């Protein structure tokens, strides 16, 4: 009876991924996030997800970037709403 993919990435005693086995971890990551393939100048490139965890500094930098762009998006939306409200003709109460 073939094992399910879920069972292939489990330790014998418990249900946590075996992080000590880099092949198991790489196989699992390639299953949930398949590699991207691209071609440039006739050369084929494959981009894989890294098995190396992000550092605290990298997470902080990404958080700052996300906060910056989300703030710009909010400013754009508010500006768009202000412009659209100014463009509407004023109704007279006569």
N, CA, C and O of each residue as an XYZ file, in Angstrom:
376
protein
N       0.837     -1.170      0.000
C       0.000      0.000      0.000
C       0.894      1.250      0.000
O       1.726      1.398      0.896
N       0.744      2.156     -0.985
C       1.606      3.343     -1.041
C       1.278      4.311      0.090
O       0.126      4.475      0.491
N       2.339      4.945      0.588
C       2.159      5.929      1.651
C       1.701      7.251      1.046
O       2.034      7.573     -0.094
N       0.935      8.009      1.821
C       0.511      9.322      1.340
C       1.691     10.291      1.449
O       2.638     10.042      2.196
N       1.630     11.393      0.703
C       2.693     12.407      0.761
C       2.864     12.926      2.180
O       3.981     13.204      2.616
N       1.753     13.057      2.901
C       1.798     13.563      4.263
C       2.659     12.662      5.150
O       3.436     13.146      5.972
N       2.513     11.355      4.975
C       3.248     10.406      5.796
C       4.730     10.341      5.430
O       5.553      9.971      6.268
N       5.079     10.691      4.200
C       6.471     10.629      3.781
C       7.347     11.619      4.536
O       8.550     11.401      4.676
N       6.751     12.712      5.026
C       7.522     13.775      5.663
C       7.337     13.803      7.174
O       7.531     14.845      7.801
N       6.970     12.692      7.754
C       6.774     12.619      9.202
C       7.844     11.759      9.845
O       8.353     10.824      9.226
N       8.183     12.069     11.074
C       9.113     11.241     11.828
C       8.411      9.948     12.213
O       7.182      9.875     12.219
N       9.178      8.960     12.524
C       8.586      7.692     12.935
C       7.828      7.838     14.254
O       6.795      7.195     14.441
N       8.324      8.674     15.174
C       7.686      8.858     16.475
C       7.129     10.268     16.562
O       7.808     11.153     17.083
N       5.959     10.504     16.087
C       5.357     11.832     16.161
C       4.999     12.335     14.784
O       5.162     11.638     13.782
N       4.515     13.546     14.754
C       4.047     14.080     13.480
C       4.746     15.375     13.082
O       4.169     16.186     12.357
N       5.984     15.584     13.546
C       6.732     16.760     13.136
C       7.676     16.420     11.998
O       8.177     15.299     11.904
N       7.910     17.384     11.146
C       8.827     17.215     10.029
C      10.237     17.007     10.558
O      10.657     17.673     11.503
N      10.957     16.092      9.953
C      12.331     15.809     10.373
C      13.242     16.901      9.815
O      13.692     16.819      8.671
N      13.508     17.910     10.620
C      14.321     19.042     10.171
C      15.799     18.699     10.078
O      16.574     19.453      9.491
N      16.195     17.573     10.650
C      17.591     17.145     10.575
C      17.903     16.506      9.223
O      19.071     16.382      8.852
N      16.890     16.108      8.500
C      17.074     15.455      7.206
C      16.825     16.485      6.103
O      15.673     16.745      5.758
N      17.900     17.084      5.537
C      17.712     18.148      4.542
C      17.000     17.673      3.280
O      16.327     18.465      2.622
N      17.136     16.402      2.933
C      16.456     15.889      1.741
C      14.953     15.868      1.972
O      14.181     16.225      1.082
N      14.538     15.453      3.154
C      13.118     15.418      3.485
C      12.535     16.831      3.474
O      11.461     17.054      2.915
N      13.230     17.778      4.084
C      12.774     19.160      4.133
C      12.704     19.753      2.731
O      11.717     20.405      2.390
N      13.725     19.541      1.919
C      13.740     20.056      0.545
C      12.604     19.448     -0.272
O      11.939     20.156     -1.028
N      12.379     18.156     -0.128
C      11.295     17.499     -0.858
C       9.941     18.068     -0.456
O       9.070     18.287     -1.298
N       9.778     18.303      0.833
C       8.519     18.864      1.322
C       8.304     20.271      0.767
O       7.213     20.586      0.291
N       9.334     21.119      0.822
C       9.215     22.481      0.298
C       8.938     22.478     -1.204
O       8.139     23.278     -1.691
N       9.597     21.579     -1.937
C       9.361     21.493     -3.380
C       7.950     21.008     -3.689
O       7.407     21.310     -4.752
N       7.351     20.254     -2.760
C       5.985     19.775     -2.961
C       4.982     20.898     -2.754
O       4.059     21.060     -3.552
N       5.156     21.684     -1.679
C       4.166     22.730     -1.395
C       4.439     24.025     -2.160
O       3.517     24.799     -2.416
N       5.699     24.263     -2.525
C       6.073     25.442     -3.312
C       6.967     24.986     -4.466
O       8.192     25.034     -4.360
N       6.354     24.542     -5.570
C       7.154     24.010     -6.677
C       8.137     25.032     -7.237
O       7.883     26.236     -7.190
N       9.260     24.550     -7.768
C      10.249     25.477     -8.336
C       9.693     26.228     -9.544
O       8.866     25.707    -10.292
N      10.162     27.455     -9.715
C       9.785     28.264    -10.881
C      10.809     28.020    -11.976
O      12.009     27.936    -11.714
N      10.326     27.909    -13.194
C      11.216     27.703    -14.336
C      11.086     28.896    -15.269
O       9.979     29.326    -15.593
N      12.229     29.430    -15.698
C      12.218     30.545    -16.639
C      13.336     30.347    -17.657
O      14.306     29.628    -17.417
N      13.172     31.001    -18.786
C      14.168     30.912    -19.852
C      14.655     32.312    -20.182
O      13.864     33.238    -20.360
N      15.974     32.448    -20.259
C      16.579     33.729    -20.610
C      17.747     33.468    -21.544
O      18.675     32.732    -21.208
N      17.691     34.080    -22.722
C      18.728     33.896    -23.743
C      18.975     32.418    -24.058
O      20.119     31.999    -24.233
N      17.900     31.636    -24.129
C      18.017     30.220    -24.456
C      18.481     29.347    -23.301
O      18.591     28.132    -23.463
N      18.755     29.932    -22.143
C      19.199     29.181    -20.966
C      18.011     28.986    -20.034
O      17.283     29.940    -19.757
N      17.804     27.763    -19.544
C      16.715     27.467    -18.628
C      17.212     27.614    -17.188
O      18.249     27.063    -16.817
N      16.462     28.360    -16.389
C      16.797     28.578    -14.984
C      15.684     28.017    -14.110
O      14.504     28.124    -14.446
N      16.068     27.417    -12.982
C      15.116     26.906    -12.000
C      15.341     27.668    -10.701
O      16.478     27.803    -10.249
N      14.256     28.170    -10.092
C      14.349     28.890     -8.830
C      13.632     28.074     -7.761
O      12.436     27.805     -7.881
N      14.355     27.680     -6.716
C      13.820     26.862     -5.644
C      13.662     27.688     -4.378
O      14.346     28.695     -4.194
N      12.762     27.259     -3.513
C      12.608     27.874     -2.197
C      13.790     27.437     -1.337
O      14.204     26.278     -1.381
N      14.323     28.361     -0.561
C      15.472     28.064      0.293
C      15.049     27.298      1.541
O      13.989     27.555      2.112
N      15.883     26.365      1.953
C      15.663     25.613      3.194
C      16.188     26.380      4.403
O      15.913     26.013      5.545
N      16.943     27.443      4.149
C      17.540     28.223      5.226
C      16.496     29.174      5.809
O      15.893     29.945      5.063
N      16.270     29.137      7.118
C      15.285     30.043      7.710
C      15.735     31.498      7.619
O      16.931     31.788      7.592
N      14.772     32.399      7.573
C      15.078     33.827      7.526
C      15.621     34.281      8.877
O      15.247     33.755      9.925
N      16.507     35.267      8.826
C      17.037     35.839     10.064
C      16.041     36.870     10.596
O      15.146     37.312      9.877
N      16.208     37.237     11.842
C      15.350     38.250     12.453
C      15.461     39.570     11.698
O      14.460     40.256     11.495
N      16.669     39.926     11.285
C      16.887     41.166     10.544
C      16.148     41.148      9.203
O      15.569     42.160      8.807
N      16.160     40.022      8.510
C      15.450     39.921      7.227
C      13.943     40.077      7.417
O      13.279     40.716      6.601
N      13.404     39.500      8.480
C      11.968     39.617      8.763
C      11.608     41.066      9.077
O      10.576     41.563      8.626
N      12.454     41.741      9.846
C      12.208     43.150     10.183
C      12.254     44.007      8.919
O      11.396     44.868      8.727
N      13.249     43.780      8.054
C      13.355     44.552      6.807
C      12.124     44.353      5.929
O      11.605     45.315      5.362
N      11.656     43.118      5.815
C      10.471     42.848      5.007
C       9.238     43.499      5.617
O       8.386     44.010      4.890
N       9.133     43.488      6.940
C       8.003     44.133      7.623
C       7.980     45.630      7.333
O       6.916     46.203      7.100
N       9.152     46.264      7.346
C       9.238     47.699      7.065
C       8.812     47.978      5.624
O       8.094     48.944      5.369
N       9.244     47.152      4.693
C       8.875     47.329      3.284
C       7.367     47.176      3.104
O       6.739     47.969      2.403
N       6.789     46.161      3.734
C       5.339     45.939      3.629
C       4.575     47.114      4.235
O       3.589     47.575      3.660
N       5.022     47.598      5.385
C       4.379     48.739      6.027
C       4.460     49.981      5.142
O       3.484     50.722      5.026
N       5.609     50.211      4.523
C       5.795     51.365      3.641
C       4.820     51.318      2.463
O       4.132     52.299      2.184
N       4.764     50.170      1.770
C       3.902     50.080      0.590
C       2.421     50.060      0.957
O       1.597     50.565      0.195
N       2.068     49.490      2.102
C       0.665     49.528      2.505
C       0.265     50.961      2.860
O      -0.870     51.363      2.605
N       1.186     51.738      3.447
C       0.906     53.143      3.748
C       0.719     53.937      2.463
O      -0.191     54.761      2.368
N       1.581     53.694      1.471
C       1.424     54.377      0.181
C       0.089     54.039     -0.468
O      -0.559     54.902     -1.061
N      -0.316     52.784     -0.352
C      -1.593     52.360     -0.931
C      -2.753     53.094     -0.252
O      -3.672     53.559     -0.927
N      -2.714     53.199      1.073
C      -3.768     53.908      1.808
C      -3.818     55.378      1.415
O      -4.902     55.933      1.235
N      -2.659     56.014      1.280
C      -2.610     57.413      0.867
C      -3.192     57.571     -0.535
O      -3.925     58.524     -0.799
N      -2.872     56.649     -1.425
C      -3.407     56.693     -2.786
C      -4.930     56.582     -2.775
O      -5.612     57.325     -3.481
N      -5.462     55.662     -1.981
C      -6.915     55.481     -1.910
C      -7.583     56.737     -1.349
O      -8.584     57.205     -1.893
N      -7.037     57.278     -0.272
C      -7.616     58.485      0.316
C      -7.555     59.658     -0.654
O      -8.512     60.424     -0.759
N      -6.449     59.802     -1.356
C      -6.304     60.870     -2.349
C      -7.314     60.683     -3.480
O      -7.924     61.649     -3.939
N      -7.488     59.436     -3.927
C      -8.454     59.150     -4.995
C      -9.867     59.485     -4.561
O     -10.645     60.027     -5.346
N     -10.208     59.168     -3.323
C     -11.545     59.485     -2.815
C     -11.752     60.993     -2.729
O     -12.835     61.491     -3.038
N     -10.717     61.721     -2.309
C     -10.814     63.172     -2.205
C     -11.000     63.787     -3.587
O     -11.831     64.679     -3.757
N     -10.250     63.330     -4.561
C     -10.366     63.845     -5.934
C     -11.750     63.539     -6.496
O     -12.367     64.397     -7.127
N     -12.244     62.313     -6.268
C     -13.553     61.966     -6.813
C     -14.663     62.766     -6.144
O     -15.660     63.087     -6.790
N     -14.511     63.094     -4.861
C     -15.550     63.907     -4.196
C     -15.502     65.353     -4.682
O     -16.539     66.016     -4.712
N     -14.337     65.857     -5.061
C     -14.225     67.209     -5.592
C     -14.768     67.288     -7.021
O     -15.246     68.341     -7.442
N     -14.698     66.213     -7.748
C     -15.117     66.217     -9.141
C     -16.623     66.142     -9.289
O     -17.147     66.472    -10.353
N     -17.330     65.720     -8.265
C     -18.795     65.618     -8.334
C     -19.386     67.031     -8.350
O     -18.933     67.911     -7.618
N     -20.406     67.235     -9.197
C     -21.044     68.561     -9.216
C     -21.814     68.801     -7.917
O     -22.419     67.883     -7.362
N     -21.782     70.042     -7.446
C     -22.479     70.395     -6.223
C     -23.970     70.527     -6.517
O     -24.364     71.151     -7.503
N     -24.795     69.937     -5.655
C     -26.242     70.029     -5.815
C     -26.749     71.248     -5.053
O     -26.361     71.493     -3.911
N     -27.621     72.004     -5.708
C     -28.179     73.181     -5.034
C     -29.454     72.786     -4.323
O     -30.143     71.860     -4.751
N     -29.770     73.464     -3.262
C     -30.969     73.174     -2.466
C     -32.132     74.059     -2.858
O     -33.049     74.216     -2.051
N     -32.157     74.640     -4.027
C     -33.231     75.546     -4.448
C     -34.442     74.814     -4.927
O     -35.428     75.440     -5.315
